[in-house]
Amino acid sequence: MLTYPNIDPIAVAIGPLKIHWYGLMYLVGFAGVWILGKRRALAPWSPIKPEAIEDLVTYGAIGVILGGRIGYTLFYNLGEFLHNPLVLFEIWKGGMSFHGGMLGVFVAMWIFGKQQNCTMLQLTDIISPLAPIGLGAGRLGNFINAELWGRPTDVPWAMVFPNGGPLPRHPSQLYEAFLEGVVLFVILWLYTANPRPKMAPTGMAVMLYGCFRFFIEFFRMPDAQLGYLALDWVTMGQILSTPMILIGAGMVYWAYKKAP
């Protein structure tokens, strides 16, 4: 068993001002999209110019935050929301959903695309290889916060997490940081190094994330307020990831079928 490092979730504290590592991880994700997005925008097939990346990141950040919060409330905390709708605004209690954030980004890119005279899918094709940077950083933030830990296990790298009880558990946050962050980034970055049919990069990103998240849910504890939803192993994360796998695969198939 490994020892959990017990990193202080607060990275910097200046008087009453406290900057958390989790917040910094969001900045890492947005900075990664901005830096690498400018590089990708130089490609001749890019629908936007490099100077438009700043606005794209701004729209995307708003989509991630609003969509992530709304998605968490509706997908994982619907009962409490119906009892008290104001819980949606209680962001200090935490709670963000990737699936909701993804939908928020799609809406944001649809709005931004209208301003740039291009389609939503053209924009998501640009940013989809960059999104894993934020995903991986966010999972590291979850690990530092000692949240979203894994199921009990006896593997040699298991850890006892604060507030996770006395049992050693899978460090599932690190599994997600590796698969959803490092592996997904490498695959998508290499895949999009050359021109691909429109919609194919977006579909590939959606499909692969869905596959990785579905797999990792077998090692991650389900949300306490939901538990297992079926068969003593099906989680909300797997239910939300299943349509991602199917839709993403369909997008890739359709993109290549219609490609000139």
C-alpha positions in Angstrom: 0.0 0.0 0.0 1.2 3.5 -0.8 0.9 6.5 1.5 -1.4 9.2 0.3 0.7 12.4 0.1 -1.8 14.6 1.9 -1.0 17.7 -0.2 -2.6 20.9 1.1 -5.5 21.7 -1.3 -4.7 25.4 -0.8 -1.7 26.3 -3.1 -1.3 29.9 -2.0 -2.9 31.8 0.9 -2.5 35.6 1.2 -4.5 36.8 4.2 -8.2 35.9 3.5 -7.3 35.1 -0.2 -6.9 31.4 -0.8 -6.0 29.9 -4.2 -6.8 26.2 -4.4 -4.9 23.7 -6.5 -8.2 22.6 -8.1 -8.7 26.1 -9.4 -5.2 26.3 -10.7 -5.8 23.0 -12.6 -8.6 24.8 -14.5 -6.2 27.5 -15.5 -3.7 24.9 -16.7 -6.4 23.5 -19.0 -7.4 26.8 -20.4 -3.8 27.9 -20.9 -3.1 24.6 -22.7 -6.0 25.2 -25.1 -4.8 28.8 -25.7 -1.2 28.0 -26.4 -1.7 24.8 -28.5 -4.8 26.3 -30.1 -2.8 29.2 -31.5 -0.5 26.6 -33.1 -3.3 24.6 -34.6 -5.0 27.7 -35.9 -2.0 28.3 -38.1 -2.9 25.2 -40.1 -4.3 25.9 -43.5 -7.5 23.9 -42.8 -8.2 25.9 -39.5 -11.6 27.7 -39.7 -10.3 30.6 -37.5 -7.2 32.7 -37.2 -4.8 32.5 -34.3 -6.0 35.9 -32.9 -9.5 34.4 -32.4 -8.2 31.8 -30.0 -8.5 34.1 -27.0 -12.2 34.6 -27.6 -12.6 30.8 -28.3 -11.0 30.0 -24.9 -13.3 32.6 -23.2 -16.4 31.1 -24.7 -15.2 27.6 -23.9 -14.4 28.4 -20.3 -17.9 29.8 -19.8 -19.4 26.7 -21.4 -17.3 24.4 -19.2 -18.2 26.1 -15.9 -21.9 26.7 -16.6 -22.4 23.3 -18.2 -20.3 21.5 -15.6 -22.3 22.9 -12.7 -25.7 22.5 -14.4 -24.9 19.0 -15.5 -23.7 17.9 -12.0 -26.9 19.3 -10.5 -29.2 17.6 -13.0 -27.3 14.3 -13.4 -26.0 13.7 -9.9 -28.1 15.9 -7.5 -31.5 16.1 -9.1 -33.4 15.2 -6.0 -31.9 18.0 -3.9 -32.3 20.4 -6.9 -36.1 19.7 -7.1 -36.3 20.2 -3.3 -34.3 23.4 -3.4 -33.5 24.9 -6.9 -31.1 27.4 -5.3 -28.6 24.5 -4.7 -27.6 25.1 -8.4 -25.8 28.3 -7.2 -24.1 26.8 -4.1 -20.8 26.4 -6.0 -18.8 26.6 -2.7 -20.1 23.1 -2.0 -18.4 21.8 -5.1 -19.8 19.5 -7.8 -18.9 19.6 -11.5 -19.8 17.2 -14.2 -17.6 16.5 -17.3 -20.6 15.4 -19.3 -22.4 18.7 -18.5 -19.2 20.7 -19.2 -18.9 19.0 -22.6 -22.5 19.9 -23.5 -21.8 23.4 -22.4 -18.7 23.7 -24.6 -20.8 22.5 -27.6 -23.3 25.2 -27.0 -20.5 27.8 -26.5 -18.9 26.7 -29.8 -22.2 26.9 -31.6 -22.6 30.5 -30.5 -19.0 31.4 -31.2 -19.2 29.7 -34.6 -22.0 32.0 -35.7 -19.7 35.0 -35.0 -16.8 33.4 -36.9 -18.9 32.2 -39.8 -18.0 28.6 -39.3 -19.8 25.6 -37.9 -19.7 24.3 -34.4 -18.1 21.0 -35.5 -15.3 22.9 -37.3 -14.4 24.6 -33.9 -14.8 21.4 -31.9 -12.5 19.6 -34.3 -9.9 22.3 -33.4 -10.2 22.1 -29.6 -11.0 18.4 -29.2 -7.3 17.3 -29.2 -6.6 20.0 -26.6 -9.3 19.2 -24.1 -7.4 16.3 -22.5 -5.0 18.8 -21.0 -7.7 20.2 -18.9 -9.1 16.7 -18.2 -5.8 15.4 -16.9 -5.1 18.5 -14.8 -8.6 18.4 -13.3 -8.1 14.8 -12.2 -4.9 15.7 -10.5 -6.9 18.4 -8.7 -9.4 15.7 -7.6 -6.4 13.7 -6.3 -5.0 16.6 -4.3 -8.5 17.3 -2.9 -8.7 13.6 -1.9 -12.1 13.3 -3.6 -13.7 10.9 -6.1 -11.5 8.1 -4.8 -11.7 4.5 -6.0 -13.2 1.3 -4.7 -11.5 -0.8 -2.0 -8.7 -3.0 -3.3 -5.6 -4.9 -2.3 -3.4 -3.8 -5.2 0.1 -2.7 -4.1 -0.5 0.9 -5.1 -3.7 1.3 -3.1 -4.1 4.3 -0.8 -6.1 5.2 2.3 -7.8 8.5 1.5 -8.9 11.1 4.1 -12.6 10.8 4.6 -12.5 7.5 2.6 -12.6 5.2 5.6 -9.9 2.9 6.8 -9.8 0.7 3.7 -7.1 1.1 1.0 -8.6 2.2 -2.3 -7.8 2.5 -6.0 -6.3 6.0 -6.7 -8.8 6.2 -9.6 -8.2 9.9 -10.0 -4.7 9.1 -11.2 -6.0 6.4 -13.6 -8.3 9.0 -15.1 -5.5 11.6 -15.3 -3.4 9.1 -17.3 -6.1 7.7 -19.6 -8.3 10.8 -20.1 -5.4 13.2 -20.0 -2.1 11.8 -21.2 -3.2 8.9 -23.4 -6.2 10.7 -24.9 -4.1 13.8 -25.7 -1.3 11.8 -27.4 -3.8 9.8 -29.5 -5.8 12.9 -30.6 -2.8 15.1 -31.2 -1.2 12.6 -33.5 -4.5 11.8 -35.2 -5.1 15.5 -36.0 -1.6 16.2 -37.1 -2.9 15.9 -40.7 -6.2 17.0 -42.1 -9.1 14.7 -41.2 -12.7 14.7 -42.5 -14.9 17.3 -40.7 -16.4 15.9 -37.6 -14.0 13.0 -37.3 -11.7 14.6 -34.7 -14.7 15.5 -32.6 -16.2 12.1 -32.9 -13.0 10.4 -32.1 -12.6 12.5 -28.9 -16.1 11.8 -27.8 -15.9 8.1 -28.5 -12.5 7.6 -26.8 -13.4 9.6 -23.7 -16.6 7.6 -23.3 -14.6 4.3 -23.6 -12.0 5.4 -21.0 -14.5 6.8 -18.6 -16.7 3.7 -18.8 -13.7 1.5 -18.1 -12.4 3.6 -15.2 -15.9 3.6 -13.5 -15.2 -0.1 -12.6 -12.4 1.2 -10.2 -14.1 4.4 -9.0 -16.6 4.7 -6.2 -20.0 5.8 -7.4 -21.4 9.1 -6.0 -22.7 8.5 -2.5 -26.1 10.0 -3.2 -26.7 7.7 -6.2 -24.8 4.5 -5.6 -25.0 1.8 -8.2 -28.0 2.2 -10.5 -28.3 -1.3 -11.8 -26.8 -4.8 -11.5 -24.7 -3.7 -8.5 -22.1 -2.3 -10.8 -23.6 0.2 -13.3 -22.9 3.8 -12.4 -24.2 7.2 -13.6 -20.8 7.8 -15.2 -21.2 4.6 -17.3 -24.8 5.5 -18.3 -23.7 8.9 -19.4 -20.6 7.6 -21.2 -22.5 4.9 -23.2 -24.2 7.3 -25.6 -20.9 9.1 -26.0 -19.3 5.9 -27.3 -22.2 5.3 -29.7 -22.5 8.8 -30.9 -18.8 9.3 -31.3 -18.4 6.1 -33.3 -21.3 7.2 -35.5 -19.7 10.6 -36.1 -16.4 9.1 -37.1 -18.2 6.6 -39.5 -20.4 9.3 -41.0 -17.4 11.7 -41.4 -15.4 9.2 -43.4 -18.4 8.0 -45.4 -19.1 11.6 -46.5 -15.5 12.7 -46.9 -14.5 13.5 -50.5 
